[in-house]
Amino acid sequence: MRVLVVEDHHRLAEAIADGLRREGMAVDVSFDGSDALAHVTITDYDVVVLDRDLPGVHGDQVCRTLVSRGSPTRVLMLTASSAIRDRVEGLELGADDYLPKPFEFAELVARIRALARRAVERLPTQYVRGDLTLDPSRRTAFRADHRLTLTPKEFAVLEHLLAADGRVVSAEELLYRVWDEAANPFTTTVKTTVARLRAKLGEPPLIETVREAGYRI
């Protein structure tokens, strides 16, 4: 999934982003409201983790803008205030969820995944193709009852290919959905990751390369 973290405390923002990347998410970071609005204008995010008390353009305005555009992006609002009144205000602005600081990182991850499931139509709890089974919530993948040891990026690529349900997925789409804005569009990282994933999946081959188009399962 693609996530935007909007937080003006740089160290906290980077810590959240690094943690989410380790969970296999593609994460971009903004440190103020105006930059966040620029990001959501050019990129379709599944979830925006939004600090409410931002400098410049307030987090409330960022949330209002997303709602007014009819964006399918889900908003998880963060704030240092735990008062019920503030939670109600945040939800009334159109936020989909609300998490007071300080918070447990595991809860943040769980809430982001729950929001992402709501952002699209009825994702399956498991993907099954032949003897391959992938469970997105448990972050597990098995082939012929053998558990696969995958990196977060390998897991995310496999999940995206399975979710495509036979559709050809371009390298550009994988780069956009699995990595983040820091990824070099001319890099061979997608090709390299797919090659490693193929090796781990074993025989018979599951991932097909469609010449000049991309990959599919």
N, C-alpha and C positions, 0 to 999 in steps of 0.2 A: 504494500500500500504506500501511497505518497502522503507525507505528513509535513505540515509547516508548523514550526515552533516559533511563537512570537513572545519574546521575553526580553525586557531591557537590561536585566542583570546578566552580563555576558557569560560569566562562569556557570551560572545556573542553566542558561540556555544551551550552552555547549555540552554540559553534563547530561541534560535531558536528551539532546540530539544524539550524543554518542551512545547512550543507553538504548535508545530506540533503534539505532542502526544495528546494534548487537542483536536486537530482536528481529532483524531482517527487514526493517522498514527503510524506505528511501526518505531522507529527512533534509529539508531546507530550514534555514534559520533567519529570522528577522529580529532586529533589536528595537524597532519602533513602529508605530502605527502606519506611517506613510509608506515605509518600505514593505510592510505586510500587505497593504492594499495594492502596491505594484506587483507583488508576487502573485496574489490571487487573481489579478487581471490576466496574467499570461500563463498561469499553470492551474490545472484542475487538480485540486487536492482532495483526498478522501476525508481527511480530518485536519482541522486547524486547532492547535493547542494555544490558546490565546490568554495572555496575561491581561487582566482588566485595566490595571493602572499603568498605562503606557505614556511616555512623554510624547508631546506633539499631538498627533491624532490619537485620541483615547481609544482603549480597547472596545468601549461601548460602540463607538462610531464604526470601527472595523466590523463588528458583529452586525450592526444595522445595515451596513453596505452589502455584506454577503446575503443577508436575508432579503433586502430589497431587489437584488439581482435574481432572486429565485435560484440561487446556487444550491446544488445537491450536497455541497461540502458540509460536513458536520462540524460543529464548533464545541470544543471543550474549554470552558472558561476557567482560568486560574485566578485566585486572588488571595491576598494575605488576610482578608477579612472572613471570619467564619459566621458572621451574623446572619440569621435567617433572612432578614430584610434584604441584605446584599445578594443572597442566593436567589431570592424571588425576583429581584430586579434583573439579574443576569439572565434568568430563564425567560422573563417577559420580553427581553430584548431580542430573543430568538435563539439564544444558546441552547444546545441540545443536552449539555451536561455541565456540571459545575463542581469544581474540586478545590477546597480551601488549602492554602499552604500552612504549615508543611504537610507533605503527603508522602505516602509510601510509593516507591517507584513501581512495585508490582501492581498496585491498584491503578496507577496511571496507565500502565500498559493494558490492563484488562479493560479499562473504560475506553481507551482508544480502539481496541479491537472490537468491542461491542458497538461503538459508533460506526466503525467502518462496515460492519455487517449490515447496519441499517441504511448505509449510503447507497447500497446496490440491491438488486432484487434477489432475495432468497438464495444466498450462497449455500451450497451443500455443506454439511458438517464434515464430510469426508469426500475425497476424490478417489475413484477406483477405476483403473484402466488395466484390464487383464489381471496380472498378479502384482500390480503396483497399487499401493494404498497410501494416501497422504492425508494426514489430519492437521488442518491449519491451526486449530486451537491448542492442540497438544504439541505442535511443532515436531511431529514424528512422520517418518516415511519408511515404508517396508516394501521390499520386493521378494516375493516367494517366501514370506515369513522371516526374511533377513532384514534386520533394521539397518537403514542406510545412515552413514555418518556424513552429514552435509553441512557445509558452511552456511551462514545466514543468506548469502547471495545465491548460492546453489539452490537452497530450499525455496527462495523467493522466485527464482527463474522457473523451477519445476512447478511450483504452485500456479504461476501465471500461465504457463503452457497448458496445464491441465484445465484451468478455468476457461481457457479459450475454446475448449470442447471441439478440437479438430480444426479450428481456424488457424491459418498461417499467421504467425506473430513475427513482425520484423525485428531486426536487431535494434533499430531506432526506438521501437515501442518498448522493448525490454530495457533499454538504457534509460528511458524516460520513467518507466514504472518501478524499476528495481533499484536504480542508483539515485542520483540527485543532481542538482544543478551544477555541482562541482565536477561532474564527470565530463571528460573530454569527448566530444562527439566523434572524434577521429580515432578513438582508442580501439584496441582489439580486445578489450576486457570482456565483452559479451561473448565473442567467439571462444576466448580462452575458458570462460566459465562454463559454457555449454560443453566444450570438449572434456573438461574435468567431470562434469555431471554425467556425460555419456559413459565415461570410464567407470564411475561408481555405480551406475544403473546396471551395467553388465549386459549379458546376452540373453535373448536376442535384442537388438537395438530397439529403443522406444522413440527416440527423438529423430525425426526426419528433417533433413535440410532441403528446403525448396529453393532451387537455384534463383538467385537475384530477388528473392522474396523474403525469406526468413526461415522459421522453424515451426514444427508442429508435432503434436503427439496424437 
